[in-house]
């Protein structure tokens, strides 16, 4: 039976597909770590209290990248270059989502508007991350090889999403509500297109590595398009709603270590 669990189990069981999956994931996490680190360094003076939380976010992303690298190392595998069509973070930037890298490379303080753009981008992409980790945690939380990594990353992603809700609600209360909603909507509509395209590219490469028969590849492609159709018709709205999280100040402390991996 074709299911998300069976597909990921195939990817997990084959060294080449596992290496590609971990390389893509590690690359995205490392990029997120760099972006958050630069934003933390450039926070405007009136929002300096946010800097440690943004830095914590970046440290978590760096940790996740090290976890994926360590999972490969345990199998004696080396990372492979990330194919351009599968680079989620690069494609989001190319679509104008989030803060441009050339802006982050300049040593000029950001404006409050930039911080709202960053938080809105994070709200949308962290929703995607949480959705994916819910599925992986349901399927592989007790897996002897990847279970610890899945649980640790899932916990961190929950914290990241809670943090974006709380901070965006704070900015909304300060009078930035319309900007936040406009930015969230634009981010969400762009993200679902990028996620569809990246999913198609990743599945095509996995299919070639694993030798999937054409009917299976066609079925998976149809499933990806069906998810996009659902999200385009209204599923994207889950990415733009804001509610105060039960876990307040989720990024208020230091990043947790991952000694069993890194």
C-alpha positions, 0 to 999 in steps of 0.5 A, a space after each residue: 500500500 502506498 503511504 507516506 510511511 512506506 515512501 519514507 521507509 524506502 528512502 530510509 532503507 537505501 543509502 543513496 536516497 537517505 544521503 540525498 534526503 539528509 543532505 537536502 535537509 542539512 543544507 536547508 537547516 544550515 541556511 536557516 541558521 545563517 539567516 537567523 544569526 545575521 538577523 539577530 545581529 542586525 535587530 533594530 535598537 528598539 527590538 534588541 530584546 528579540 535578538 537572543 530569541 532569534 539567535 536561539 532560533 538560528 542555533 536550533 537550525 544549526 543543531 538540526 543541520 549537525 544532526 542530519 550530518 551525524 545521521 549520514 556519518 553513522 552510516 559512513 556516508 558523505 553529504 552530496 551537493 543539493 540539487 538546485 530544484 530541491 533547495 527550498 530556502 534558495 527558491 523561497 528567496 528567489 520568489 522574494 519571500 523573507 529578507 534577501 541575503 544581500 540585505 543580510 550581508 550588509 552591516 546595517 540595522 534592520 527596520 521594524 518592518 524587516 523584522 515583521 517580514 522575517 517573523 511572517 516568513 518564519 510563521 509560514 515556513 515553521 508551519 510547514 516544518 511542524 506539519 512534516 514533523 507531525 507526520 514523521 513523529 507519527 511514523 518514526 518516533 520510535 525508530 532505532 536509527 532516526 527516532 531520537 532525531 525526529 523527536 528532538 527536531 519536532 520539539 524544536 519546531 513546535 517551539 519555533 512556531 509558538 515563538 512566531 505566533 507570540 511575537 507577531 501578535 505582539 507586533 499586531 497589538 502595536 498597530 502592525 496588524 494589516 502589514 502582518 496579514 498582507 505579508 503572511 498571505 503573500 508568504 503563504 501563497 508563494 510557499 505552497 508553490 515552492 513546496 509543490 515544486 520542491 516536492 516534485 523535484 525531490 520525488 523525481 530524484 528519489 524515484 530514479 535512485 530507488 527505481 520506482 515503476 512509472 505507476 508509482 511515480 505517477 501516483 506520487 506526483 498526482 498526490 503532490 498536485 492534489 496537496 497543492 490544489 487543496 492548499 491553493 483553494 484554502 488550505 493556505 489559511 492555516 499558515 496565516 492565522 495567529 493565536 497565542 500559544 500555550 507555551 509562552 516565551 518558547 525561545 526564551 532560554 539557551 539552545 539545547 545541545 544534541 550530544 548524542 548526534 553532534 
